[in-house]
Amino acid sequence: MSGNLVYFVCGGVFADGNLDRLEDGARLECYGPFADESTAARVASEQKRRNVDICWHHLFVTSSTVPHV
């Protein structure tokens, strides 16, 4: 089964530099889907700039395949 790639931006404020769990009380941030990686990266960059004062705020661009139906 093949499909098109879509891109998401996910992350939030992490508990520490391991980036394996969110800080207590922090919410998972998710944006997308986006049709291309450059748009997702731009959104990630914009959101990171808004939270530049939060040391452990990190966002990641990830992709997923959407099956043709």
PQR file of N, CA, C, O and H, with PARSE charges and radii, in Angstrom:
ATOM      1  N   MET A   1       0.857  -1.159   0.000 -0.4000 1.5000
ATOM      2  CA  MET A   1       0.000   0.000   0.000 -0.0000 2.0000
ATOM      3  C   MET A   1       0.910   1.231   0.000  0.5500 1.7000
ATOM      4  O   MET A   1       1.753   1.380   0.885 -0.5500 1.4000
ATOM      5  N   SER A   2       0.744   2.093  -0.971 -0.4000 1.5000
ATOM      6  CA  SER A   2       1.537   3.308  -1.019 -0.0000 2.0000
ATOM      7  C   SER A   2       0.629   4.508  -0.834  0.5500 1.7000
ATOM      8  O   SER A   2      -0.586   4.415  -1.012 -0.5500 1.4000
ATOM      9  H   SER A   2       0.059   1.972  -1.690  0.4000 1.0000
ATOM     10  N   GLY A   3       1.215   5.615  -0.483 -0.4000 1.5000
ATOM     11  CA  GLY A   3       0.440   6.829  -0.277 -0.0000 2.0000
ATOM     12  C   GLY A   3       1.333   8.035  -0.317  0.5500 1.7000
ATOM     13  O   GLY A   3       2.519   7.932  -0.632 -0.5500 1.4000
ATOM     14  H   GLY A   3       2.202   5.690  -0.339  0.4000 1.0000
ATOM     15  N   ASN A   4       0.779   9.160  -0.004 -0.4000 1.5000
ATOM     16  CA  ASN A   4       1.526  10.407   0.016 -0.0000 2.0000
ATOM     17  C   ASN A   4       2.024  10.695   1.417  0.5500 1.7000
ATOM     18  O   ASN A   4       1.385  10.336   2.407 -0.5500 1.4000
ATOM     19  H   ASN A   4      -0.184   9.243   0.252  0.4000 1.0000
ATOM     20  N   LEU A   5       3.175  11.347   1.487 -0.4000 1.5000
ATOM     21  CA  LEU A   5       3.693  11.774   2.779 -0.0000 2.0000
ATOM     22  C   LEU A   5       3.020  13.067   3.203  0.5500 1.7000
ATOM     23  O   LEU A   5       2.799  13.961   2.386 -0.5500 1.4000
ATOM     24  H   LEU A   5       3.694  11.639   0.683  0.4000 1.0000
ATOM     25  N   VAL A   6       2.701  13.159   4.464 -0.4000 1.5000
ATOM     26  CA  VAL A   6       2.257  14.401   5.081 -0.0000 2.0000
ATOM     27  C   VAL A   6       3.181  14.643   6.272  0.5500 1.7000
ATOM     28  O   VAL A   6       3.774  13.709   6.813 -0.5500 1.4000
ATOM     29  H   VAL A   6       2.880  12.433   5.128  0.4000 1.0000
ATOM     30  N   TYR A   7       3.291  15.894   6.666 -0.4000 1.5000
ATOM     31  CA  TYR A   7       4.244  16.280   7.706 -0.0000 2.0000
ATOM     32  C   TYR A   7       3.520  16.917   8.878  0.5500 1.7000
ATOM     33  O   TYR A   7       2.524  17.621   8.711 -0.5500 1.4000
ATOM     34  H   TYR A   7       2.809  16.652   6.227  0.4000 1.0000
ATOM     35  N   PHE A   8       4.041  16.654  10.066 -0.4000 1.5000
ATOM     36  CA  PHE A   8       3.496  17.186  11.308 -0.0000 2.0000
ATOM     37  C   PHE A   8       4.622  17.804  12.115  0.5500 1.7000
ATOM     38  O   PHE A   8       5.785  17.429  11.967 -0.5500 1.4000
ATOM     39  H   PHE A   8       4.850  16.083  10.202  0.4000 1.0000
ATOM     40  N   VAL A   9       4.270  18.746  12.963 -0.4000 1.5000
ATOM     41  CA  VAL A   9       5.194  19.330  13.925 -0.0000 2.0000
ATOM     42  C   VAL A   9       4.671  18.944  15.300  0.5500 1.7000
ATOM     43  O   VAL A   9       3.522  19.229  15.635 -0.5500 1.4000
ATOM     44  H   VAL A   9       3.325  19.050  13.083  0.4000 1.0000
ATOM     45  N   CYS A  10       5.514  18.297  16.093 -0.4000 1.5000
ATOM     46  CA  CYS A  10       5.096  17.834  17.420 -0.0000 2.0000
ATOM     47  C   CYS A  10       6.191  18.124  18.433  0.5500 1.7000
ATOM     48  O   CYS A  10       7.373  18.157  18.092 -0.5500 1.4000
ATOM     49  H   CYS A  10       6.448  18.065  15.820  0.4000 1.0000
ATOM     50  N   GLY A  11       5.794  18.332  19.666 -0.4000 1.5000
ATOM     51  CA  GLY A  11       6.753  18.557  20.739 -0.0000 2.0000
ATOM     52  C   GLY A  11       6.103  19.266  21.898  0.5500 1.7000
ATOM     53  O   GLY A  11       4.921  19.071  22.178 -0.5500 1.4000
ATOM     54  H   GLY A  11       4.834  18.305  19.943  0.4000 1.0000
ATOM     55  N   GLY A  12       6.883  20.091  22.573 -0.4000 1.5000
ATOM     56  CA  GLY A  12       6.384  20.822  23.720 -0.0000 2.0000
ATOM     57  C   GLY A  12       7.520  21.191  24.646  0.5500 1.7000
ATOM     58  O   GLY A  12       8.674  21.278  24.225 -0.5500 1.4000
ATOM     59  H   GLY A  12       7.844  20.249  22.345  0.4000 1.0000
ATOM     60  N   VAL A  13       7.192  21.410  25.912 -0.4000 1.5000
ATOM     61  CA  VAL A  13       8.196  21.748  26.923 -0.0000 2.0000
ATOM     62  C   VAL A  13       8.583  20.447  27.623  0.5500 1.7000
ATOM     63  O   VAL A  13       7.769  19.826  28.306 -0.5500 1.4000
ATOM     64  H   VAL A  13       6.255  21.340  26.254  0.4000 1.0000
ATOM     65  N   PHE A  14       9.830  20.054  27.441 -0.4000 1.5000
ATOM     66  CA  PHE A  14      10.304  18.787  27.984 -0.0000 2.0000
ATOM     67  C   PHE A  14      10.868  18.962  29.385  0.5500 1.7000
ATOM     68  O   PHE A  14      11.269  20.057  29.777 -0.5500 1.4000
ATOM     69  H   PHE A  14      10.492  20.559  26.886  0.4000 1.0000
ATOM     70  N   ALA A  15      10.893  17.867  30.128 -0.4000 1.5000
ATOM     71  CA  ALA A  15      11.335  17.894  31.522 -0.0000 2.0000
ATOM     72  C   ALA A  15      12.836  18.141  31.641  0.5500 1.7000
ATOM     73  O   ALA A  15      13.291  18.745  32.612 -0.5500 1.4000
ATOM     74  H   ALA A  15      10.567  16.977  29.809  0.4000 1.0000
ATOM     75  N   ASP A  16      13.607  17.677  30.658 -0.4000 1.5000
ATOM     76  CA  ASP A  16      15.062  17.840  30.703 -0.0000 2.0000
ATOM     77  C   ASP A  16      15.641  17.616  29.308  0.5500 1.7000
ATOM     78  O   ASP A  16      14.906  17.457  28.334 -0.5500 1.4000
ATOM     79  H   ASP A  16      13.238  17.185  29.870  0.4000 1.0000
ATOM     80  N   GLY A  17      16.938  17.608  29.234 -0.4000 1.5000
ATOM     81  CA  GLY A  17      17.632  17.471  27.959 -0.0000 2.0000
ATOM     82  C   GLY A  17      17.525  16.118  27.298  0.5500 1.7000
ATOM     83  O   GLY A  17      17.938  15.966  26.148 -0.5500 1.4000
ATOM     84  H   GLY A  17      17.535  17.738  30.025  0.4000 1.0000
ATOM     85  N   ASN A  18      16.982  15.128  27.989 -0.4000 1.5000
ATOM     86  CA  ASN A  18      16.791  13.814  27.365 -0.0000 2.0000
ATOM     87  C   ASN A  18      15.673  13.839  26.330  0.5500 1.7000
ATOM     88  O   ASN A  18      15.626  12.992  25.438 -0.5500 1.4000
ATOM     89  H   ASN A  18      16.647  15.251  28.923  0.4000 1.0000
ATOM     90  N   LEU A  19      14.775  14.808  26.450 -0.4000 1.5000
ATOM     91  CA  LEU A  19      13.647  14.982  25.528 -0.0000 2.0000
ATOM     92  C   LEU A  19      12.791  13.723  25.398  0.5500 1.7000
ATOM     93  O   LEU A  19      12.264  13.422  24.326 -0.5500 1.4000
ATOM     94  H   LEU A  19      14.813  15.496  27.175  0.4000 1.0000
ATOM     95  N   ASP A  20      12.661  12.992  26.508 -0.4000 1.5000
ATOM     96  CA  ASP A  20      11.876  11.754  26.454 -0.0000 2.0000
ATOM     97  C   ASP A  20      10.539  11.845  27.184  0.5500 1.7000
ATOM     98  O   ASP A  20       9.733  10.915  27.127 -0.5500 1.4000
ATOM     99  H   ASP A  20      13.089  13.236  27.378  0.4000 1.0000
ATOM    100  N   ARG A  21      10.299  12.978  27.878 -0.4000 1.5000
ATOM    101  CA  ARG A  21       8.993  13.175  28.510 -0.0000 2.0000
ATOM    102  C   ARG A  21       8.758  14.666  28.684  0.5500 1.7000
ATOM    103  O   ARG A  21       9.687  15.448  28.885 -0.5500 1.4000
ATOM    104  H   ARG A  21      10.953  13.733  27.924  0.4000 1.0000
ATOM    105  N   LEU A  22       7.485  15.033  28.602 -0.4000 1.5000
ATOM    106  CA  LEU A  22       7.122  16.432  28.781 -0.0000 2.0000
ATOM    107  C   LEU A  22       7.184  16.815  30.251  0.5500 1.7000
ATOM    108  O   LEU A  22       7.019  15.976  31.136 -0.5500 1.4000
ATOM    109  H   LEU A  22       6.731  14.397  28.439  0.4000 1.0000
ATOM    110  N   GLU A  23       7.424  18.085  30.491 -0.4000 1.5000
ATOM    111  CA  GLU A  23       7.411  18.617  31.847 -0.0000 2.0000
ATOM    112  C   GLU A  23       6.033  18.390  32.462  0.5500 1.7000
ATOM    113  O   GLU A  23       5.024  18.429  31.758 -0.5500 1.4000
ATOM    114  H   GLU A  23       7.558  18.767  29.772  0.4000 1.0000
ATOM    115  N   ASP A  24       5.989  18.155  33.769 -0.4000 1.5000
ATOM    116  CA  ASP A  24       4.703  17.988  34.448 -0.0000 2.0000
ATOM    117  C   ASP A  24       3.797  19.167  34.141  0.5500 1.7000
ATOM    118  O   ASP A  24       4.199  20.320  34.296 -0.5500 1.4000
ATOM    119  H   ASP A  24       6.808  18.124  34.340  0.4000 1.0000
ATOM    120  N   GLY A  25       2.593  18.888  33.713 -0.4000 1.5000
ATOM    121  CA  GLY A  25       1.622  19.920  33.392 -0.0000 2.0000
ATOM    122  C   GLY A  25       1.721  20.472  31.980  0.5500 1.7000
ATOM    123  O   GLY A  25       0.842  21.217  31.547 -0.5500 1.4000
ATOM    124  H   GLY A  25       2.267  17.951  33.587  0.4000 1.0000
ATOM    125  N   ALA A  26       2.773  20.122  31.257 -0.4000 1.5000
ATOM    126  CA  ALA A  26       2.931  20.602  29.871 -0.0000 2.0000
ATOM    127  C   ALA A  26       2.032  19.796  28.942  0.5500 1.7000
ATOM    128  O   ALA A  26       1.762  18.618  29.176 -0.5500 1.4000
ATOM    129  H   ALA A  26       3.487  19.517  31.608  0.4000 1.0000
ATOM    130  N   ARG A  27       1.579  20.456  27.890 -0.4000 1.5000
ATOM    131  CA  ARG A  27       0.714  19.799  26.911 -0.0000 2.0000
ATOM    132  C   ARG A  27       1.499  19.499  25.644  0.5500 1.7000
ATOM    133  O   ARG A  27       2.357  20.280  25.234 -0.5500 1.4000
ATOM    134  H   ARG A  27       1.798  21.413  27.700  0.4000 1.0000
ATOM    135  N   LEU A  28       1.199  18.368  25.033 -0.4000 1.5000
ATOM    136  CA  LEU A  28       1.800  18.018  23.752 -0.0000 2.0000
ATOM    137  C   LEU A  28       1.297  19.001  22.700  0.5500 1.7000
ATOM    138  O   LEU A  28       0.093  19.234  22.589 -0.5500 1.4000
ATOM    139  H   LEU A  28       0.501  17.734  25.367  0.4000 1.0000
ATOM    140  N   GLU A  29       2.202  19.569  21.940 -0.4000 1.5000
ATOM    141  CA  GLU A  29       1.846  20.472  20.848 -0.0000 2.0000
ATOM    142  C   GLU A  29       1.938  19.713  19.532  0.5500 1.7000
ATOM    143  O   GLU A  29       2.942  19.053  19.262 -0.5500 1.4000
ATOM    144  H   GLU A  29       3.180  19.380  22.030  0.4000 1.0000
ATOM    145  N   CYS A  30       0.909  19.801  18.725 -0.4000 1.5000
ATOM    146  CA  CYS A  30       0.909  19.177  17.398 -0.0000 2.0000
ATOM    147  C   CYS A  30       0.310  20.144  16.393  0.5500 1.7000
ATOM    148  O   CYS A  30      -0.740  20.737  16.640 -0.5500 1.4000
ATOM    149  H   CYS A  30       0.094  20.337  18.944  0.4000 1.0000
ATOM    150  N   TYR A  31       0.979  20.301  15.260 -0.4000 1.5000
ATOM    151  CA  TYR A  31       0.511  21.163  14.183 -0.0000 2.0000
ATOM    152  C   TYR A  31       0.576  20.372  12.886  0.5500 1.7000
ATOM    153  O   TYR A  31       1.502  19.589  12.672 -0.5500 1.4000
ATOM    154  H   TYR A  31       1.832  19.819  15.060  0.4000 1.0000
ATOM    155  N   GLY A  32      -0.398  20.577  12.036 -0.4000 1.5000
ATOM    156  CA  GLY A  32      -0.407  19.888  10.751 -0.0000 2.0000
ATOM    157  C   GLY A  32      -1.717  19.183  10.548  0.5500 1.7000
ATOM    158  O   GLY A  32      -2.622  19.313  11.372 -0.5500 1.4000
ATOM    159  H   GLY A  32      -1.150  21.213  12.211  0.4000 1.0000
ATOM    160  N   PRO A  33      -1.842  18.453   9.494 -0.5600 1.5000
ATOM    161  CA  PRO A  33      -0.791  18.018   8.569  0.2800 2.0000
ATOM    162  C   PRO A  33      -0.433  19.091   7.537  0.5500 1.7000
ATOM    163  O   PRO A  33      -1.236  19.963   7.204 -0.5500 1.4000
ATOM    164  N   PHE A  34       0.814  18.991   7.041 -0.4000 1.5000
ATOM    165  CA  PHE A  34       1.314  19.869   6.001 -0.0000 2.0000
ATOM    166  C   PHE A  34       1.698  19.037   4.790  0.5500 1.7000
ATOM    167  O   PHE A  34       2.146  17.898   4.923 -0.5500 1.4000
ATOM    168  H   PHE A  34       1.466  18.282   7.311  0.4000 1.0000
ATOM    169  N   ALA A  35       1.522  19.604   3.624 -0.4000 1.5000
ATOM    170  CA  ALA A  35       1.790  18.869   2.382 -0.0000 2.0000
ATOM    171  C   ALA A  35       3.273  18.728   2.092  0.5500 1.7000
ATOM    172  O   ALA A  35       3.671  17.834   1.344 -0.5500 1.4000
ATOM    173  H   ALA A  35       1.159  20.529   3.516  0.4000 1.0000
ATOM    174  N   ASP A  36       4.108  19.601   2.674 -0.4000 1.5000
ATOM    175  CA  ASP A  36       5.540  19.496   2.391 -0.0000 2.0000
ATOM    176  C   ASP A  36       6.354  19.796   3.648  0.5500 1.7000
ATOM    177  O   ASP A  36       5.890  20.463   4.573 -0.5500 1.4000
ATOM    178  H   ASP A  36       3.785  20.327   3.281  0.4000 1.0000
ATOM    179  N   GLU A  37       7.565  19.285   3.649 -0.4000 1.5000
ATOM    180  CA  GLU A  37       8.432  19.402   4.823 -0.0000 2.0000
ATOM    181  C   GLU A  37       8.841  20.850   5.078  0.5500 1.7000
ATOM    182  O   GLU A  37       8.985  21.251   6.233 -0.5500 1.4000
ATOM    183  H   GLU A  37       7.942  18.743   2.898  0.4000 1.0000
ATOM    184  N   SER A  38       9.029  21.636   4.027 -0.4000 1.5000
ATOM    185  CA  SER A  38       9.474  23.018   4.221 -0.0000 2.0000
ATOM    186  C   SER A  38       8.412  23.848   4.944  0.5500 1.7000
ATOM    187  O   SER A  38       8.754  24.706   5.757 -0.5500 1.4000
ATOM    188  H   SER A  38       8.912  21.310   3.089  0.4000 1.0000
ATOM    189  N   THR A  39       7.149  23.608   4.664 -0.4000 1.5000
ATOM    190  CA  THR A  39       6.073  24.316   5.365 -0.0000 2.0000
ATOM    191  C   THR A  39       6.057  23.907   6.833  0.5500 1.7000
ATOM    192  O   THR A  39       5.920  24.754   7.716 -0.5500 1.4000
ATOM    193  H   THR A  39       6.871  22.911   4.003  0.4000 1.0000
ATOM    194  N   ALA A  40       6.195  22.619   7.093 -0.4000 1.5000
ATOM    195  CA  ALA A  40       6.228  22.138   8.482 -0.0000 2.0000
ATOM    196  C   ALA A  40       7.417  22.735   9.220  0.5500 1.7000
ATOM    197  O   ALA A  40       7.284  23.133  10.377 -0.5500 1.4000
ATOM    198  H   ALA A  40       6.306  21.930   6.376  0.4000 1.0000
ATOM    199  N   ALA A  41       8.569  22.804   8.579 -0.4000 1.5000
ATOM    200  CA  ALA A  41       9.759  23.374   9.212 -0.0000 2.0000
ATOM    201  C   ALA A  41       9.560  24.860   9.500  0.5500 1.7000
ATOM    202  O   ALA A  41      10.011  25.352  10.534 -0.5500 1.4000
ATOM    203  H   ALA A  41       8.677  22.480   7.639  0.4000 1.0000
ATOM    204  N   ARG A  42       8.895  25.576   8.605 -0.4000 1.5000
ATOM    205  CA  ARG A  42       8.622  26.996   8.820 -0.0000 2.0000
ATOM    206  C   ARG A  42       7.713  27.193  10.033  0.5500 1.7000
ATOM    207  O   ARG A  42       7.950  28.075  10.857 -0.5500 1.4000
ATOM    208  H   ARG A  42       8.528  25.176   7.765  0.4000 1.0000
ATOM    209  N   VAL A  43       6.665  26.362  10.137 -0.4000 1.5000
ATOM    210  CA  VAL A  43       5.750  26.439  11.278 -0.0000 2.0000
ATOM    211  C   VAL A  43       6.500  26.115  12.575  0.5500 1.7000
ATOM    212  O   VAL A  43       6.311  26.789  13.587 -0.5500 1.4000
ATOM    213  H   VAL A  43       6.472  25.645   9.467  0.4000 1.0000
ATOM    214  N   ALA A  44       7.341  25.094  12.542 -0.4000 1.5000
ATOM    215  CA  ALA A  44       8.127  24.735  13.726 -0.0000 2.0000
ATOM    216  C   ALA A  44       9.007  25.908  14.147  0.5500 1.7000
ATOM    217  O   ALA A  44       9.100  26.224  15.333 -0.5500 1.4000
ATOM    218  H   ALA A  44       7.494  24.547  11.720  0.4000 1.0000
ATOM    219  N   SER A  45       9.643  26.542  13.190 -0.4000 1.5000
ATOM    220  CA  SER A  45      10.513  27.674  13.480 -0.0000 2.0000
ATOM    221  C   SER A  45       9.732  28.841  14.076  0.5500 1.7000
ATOM    222  O   SER A  45      10.186  29.469  15.032 -0.5500 1.4000
ATOM    223  H   SER A  45       9.568  26.286  12.226  0.4000 1.0000
ATOM    224  N   GLU A  46       8.567  29.129  13.518 -0.4000 1.5000
ATOM    225  CA  GLU A  46       7.731  30.215  14.045 -0.0000 2.0000
ATOM    226  C   GLU A  46       7.299  29.938  15.478  0.5500 1.7000
ATOM    227  O   GLU A  46       7.342  30.826  16.331 -0.5500 1.4000
ATOM    228  H   GLU A  46       8.198  28.619  12.741  0.4000 1.0000
ATOM    229  N   GLN A  47       6.883  28.702  15.739 -0.4000 1.5000
ATOM    230  CA  GLN A  47       6.441  28.349  17.091 -0.0000 2.0000
ATOM    231  C   GLN A  47       7.611  28.374  18.077  0.5500 1.7000
ATOM    232  O   GLN A  47       7.440  28.794  19.221 -0.5500 1.4000
ATOM    233  H   GLN A  47       6.848  27.982  15.047  0.4000 1.0000
ATOM    234  N   LYS A  48       8.781  27.935  17.654 -0.4000 1.5000
ATOM    235  CA  LYS A  48       9.949  27.955  18.537 -0.0000 2.0000
ATOM    236  C   LYS A  48      10.346  29.382  18.884  0.5500 1.7000
ATOM    237  O   LYS A  48      10.736  29.654  20.020 -0.5500 1.4000
ATOM    238  H   LYS A  48       8.919  27.593  16.724  0.4000 1.0000
ATOM    239  N   ARG A  49      10.255  30.295  17.926 -0.4000 1.5000
ATOM    240  CA  ARG A  49      10.573  31.700  18.197 -0.0000 2.0000
ATOM    241  C   ARG A  49       9.629  32.287  19.242  0.5500 1.7000
ATOM    242  O   ARG A  49      10.033  33.126  20.047 -0.5500 1.4000
ATOM    243  H   ARG A  49       9.938  30.074  17.004  0.4000 1.0000
ATOM    244  N   ARG A  50       8.382  31.849  19.230 -0.4000 1.5000
ATOM    245  CA  ARG A  50       7.419  32.347  20.220 -0.0000 2.0000
ATOM    246  C   ARG A  50       7.743  31.871  21.632  0.5500 1.7000
ATOM    247  O   ARG A  50       7.304  32.470  22.613 -0.5500 1.4000
ATOM    248  H   ARG A  50       8.054  31.167  18.576  0.4000 1.0000
ATOM    249  N   ASN A  51       8.506  30.801  21.725 -0.4000 1.5000
ATOM    250  CA  ASN A  51       8.833  30.216  23.030 -0.0000 2.0000
ATOM    251  C   ASN A  51      10.337  30.221  23.287  0.5500 1.7000
ATOM    252  O   ASN A  51      10.845  29.360  24.006 -0.5500 1.4000
ATOM    253  H   ASN A  51       8.863  30.315  20.927  0.4000 1.0000
ATOM    254  N   VAL A  52      11.043  31.175  22.712 -0.4000 1.5000
ATOM    255  CA  VAL A  52      12.499  31.192  22.781 -0.0000 2.0000
ATOM    256  C   VAL A  52      13.022  31.281  24.218  0.5500 1.7000
ATOM    257  O   VAL A  52      14.137  30.835  24.490 -0.5500 1.4000
ATOM    258  H   VAL A  52      10.629  31.874  22.128  0.4000 1.0000
ATOM    259  N   ASP A  53      12.250  31.839  25.127 -0.4000 1.5000
ATOM    260  CA  ASP A  53      12.699  31.974  26.511 -0.0000 2.0000
ATOM    261  C   ASP A  53      12.535  30.706  27.337  0.5500 1.7000
ATOM    262  O   ASP A  53      12.960  30.660  28.491 -0.5500 1.4000
ATOM    263  H   ASP A  53      11.344  32.201  24.906  0.4000 1.0000
ATOM    264  N   ILE A  54      11.928  29.688  26.764 -0.4000 1.5000
ATOM    265  CA  ILE A  54      11.725  28.422  27.482 -0.0000 2.0000
ATOM    266  C   ILE A  54      12.797  27.443  27.008  0.5500 1.7000
ATOM    267  O   ILE A  54      12.745  26.937  25.886 -0.5500 1.4000
ATOM    268  H   ILE A  54      11.582  29.726  25.826  0.4000 1.0000
ATOM    269  N   CYS A  55      13.747  27.192  27.866 -0.4000 1.5000
ATOM    270  CA  CYS A  55      14.934  26.407  27.511 -0.0000 2.0000
ATOM    271  C   CYS A  55      14.610  25.030  26.934  0.5500 1.7000
ATOM    272  O   CYS A  55      15.226  24.612  25.954 -0.5500 1.4000
ATOM    273  H   CYS A  55      13.789  27.602  28.777  0.4000 1.0000
ATOM    274  N   TRP A  56      13.665  24.332  27.520 -0.4000 1.5000
ATOM    275  CA  TRP A  56      13.400  22.950  27.107 -0.0000 2.0000
ATOM    276  C   TRP A  56      12.234  22.819  26.139  0.5500 1.7000
ATOM    277  O   TRP A  56      11.678  21.731  25.985 -0.5500 1.4000
ATOM    278  H   TRP A  56      13.164  24.671  28.316  0.4000 1.0000
ATOM    279  N   HIS A  57      11.859  23.908  25.488 -0.4000 1.5000
ATOM    280  CA  HIS A  57      10.802  23.838  24.469 -0.0000 2.0000
ATOM    281  C   HIS A  57      11.435  23.376  23.157  0.5500 1.7000
ATOM    282  O   HIS A  57      12.305  24.045  22.599 -0.5500 1.4000
ATOM    283  H   HIS A  57      12.311  24.791  25.613  0.4000 1.0000
ATOM    284  N   HIS A  58      10.983  22.228  22.684 -0.4000 1.5000
ATOM    285  CA  HIS A  58      11.508  21.669  21.433 -0.0000 2.0000
ATOM    286  C   HIS A  58      10.353  21.176  20.580  0.5500 1.7000
ATOM    287  O   HIS A  58       9.371  20.639  21.093 -0.5500 1.4000
ATOM    288  H   HIS A  58      10.276  21.685  23.137  0.4000 1.0000
ATOM    289  N   LEU A  59      10.480  21.365  19.278 -0.4000 1.5000
ATOM    290  CA  LEU A  59       9.502  20.863  18.311 -0.0000 2.0000
ATOM    291  C   LEU A  59      10.245  20.077  17.251  0.5500 1.7000
ATOM    292  O   LEU A  59      11.370  20.414  16.882 -0.5500 1.4000
ATOM    293  H   LEU A  59      11.277  21.802  18.862  0.4000 1.0000
ATOM    294  N   PHE A  60       9.609  19.030  16.766 -0.4000 1.5000
ATOM    295  CA  PHE A  60      10.214  18.149  15.782 -0.0000 2.0000
ATOM    296  C   PHE A  60       9.285  18.010  14.584  0.5500 1.7000
ATOM    297  O   PHE A  60       8.064  17.973  14.737 -0.5500 1.4000
ATOM    298  H   PHE A  60       8.695  18.756  17.066  0.4000 1.0000
ATOM    299  N   VAL A  61       9.864  17.933  13.401 -0.4000 1.5000
ATOM    300  CA  VAL A  61       9.087  17.672  12.188 -0.0000 2.0000
ATOM    301  C   VAL A  61       9.138  16.176  11.940  0.5500 1.7000
ATOM    302  O   VAL A  61      10.213  15.576  11.918 -0.5500 1.4000
ATOM    303  H   VAL A  61      10.856  17.962  13.277  0.4000 1.0000
ATOM    304  N   THR A  62       7.986  15.586  11.758 -0.4000 1.5000
ATOM    305  CA  THR A  62       7.891  14.156  11.481 -0.0000 2.0000
ATOM    306  C   THR A  62       6.959  13.943  10.294  0.5500 1.7000
ATOM    307  O   THR A  62       6.188  14.835   9.940 -0.5500 1.4000
ATOM    308  H   THR A  62       7.113  16.073  11.776  0.4000 1.0000
ATOM    309  N   SER A  63       7.025  12.779   9.686 -0.4000 1.5000
ATOM    310  CA  SER A  63       6.179  12.512   8.526 -0.0000 2.0000
ATOM    311  C   SER A  63       5.429  11.196   8.705  0.5500 1.7000
ATOM    312  O   SER A  63       5.802  10.339   9.507 -0.5500 1.4000
ATOM    313  H   SER A  63       7.651  12.054   9.973  0.4000 1.0000
ATOM    314  N   SER A  64       4.380  11.075   7.942 -0.4000 1.5000
ATOM    315  CA  SER A  64       3.580   9.861   7.951 -0.0000 2.0000
ATOM    316  C   SER A  64       3.023   9.647   6.547  0.5500 1.7000
ATOM    317  O   SER A  64       2.803  10.602   5.802 -0.5500 1.4000
ATOM    318  H   SER A  64       4.077  11.771   7.291  0.4000 1.0000
ATOM    319  N   THR A  65       2.805   8.421   6.207 -0.4000 1.5000
ATOM    320  CA  THR A  65       2.216   8.098   4.914 -0.0000 2.0000
ATOM    321  C   THR A  65       0.710   8.025   5.059  0.5500 1.7000
ATOM    322  O   THR A  65       0.192   7.365   5.959 -0.5500 1.4000
ATOM    323  H   THR A  65       2.984   7.645   6.812  0.4000 1.0000
ATOM    324  N   VAL A  66       0.013   8.707   4.168 -0.4000 1.5000
ATOM    325  CA  VAL A  66      -1.448   8.643   4.128 -0.0000 2.0000
ATOM    326  C   VAL A  66      -1.830   7.689   3.003  0.5500 1.7000
ATOM    327  O   VAL A  66      -1.532   7.961   1.840 -0.5500 1.4000
ATOM    328  H   VAL A  66       0.433   9.243   3.437  0.4000 1.0000
ATOM    329  N   PRO A  67      -2.477   6.592   3.323 -0.5600 1.5000
ATOM    330  CA  PRO A  67      -2.817   5.626   2.283  0.2800 2.0000
ATOM    331  C   PRO A  67      -3.861   6.178   1.320  0.5500 1.7000
ATOM    332  O   PRO A  67      -4.730   6.963   1.699 -0.5500 1.4000
ATOM    333  N   HIS A  68      -3.757   5.755   0.091 -0.4000 1.5000
ATOM    334  CA  HIS A  68      -4.787   6.113  -0.895 -0.0000 2.0000
ATOM    335  C   HIS A  68      -6.031   5.291  -0.598  0.5500 1.7000
ATOM    336  O   HIS A  68      -5.931   4.090  -0.344 -0.5500 1.4000
ATOM    337  H   HIS A  68      -3.051   5.117  -0.217  0.4000 1.0000
ATOM    338  N   VAL A  69      -7.171   5.903  -0.626 -0.4000 1.5000
ATOM    339  CA  VAL A  69      -8.432   5.179  -0.398 -0.0000 2.0000
ATOM    340  C   VAL A  69      -9.356   5.337  -1.582  0.5500 1.7000
ATOM    341  O   VAL A  69     -10.464   4.800  -1.577 -0.5500 1.4000
ATOM    342  H   VAL A  69      -7.252   6.878  -0.832  0.4000 1.0000
TER
END
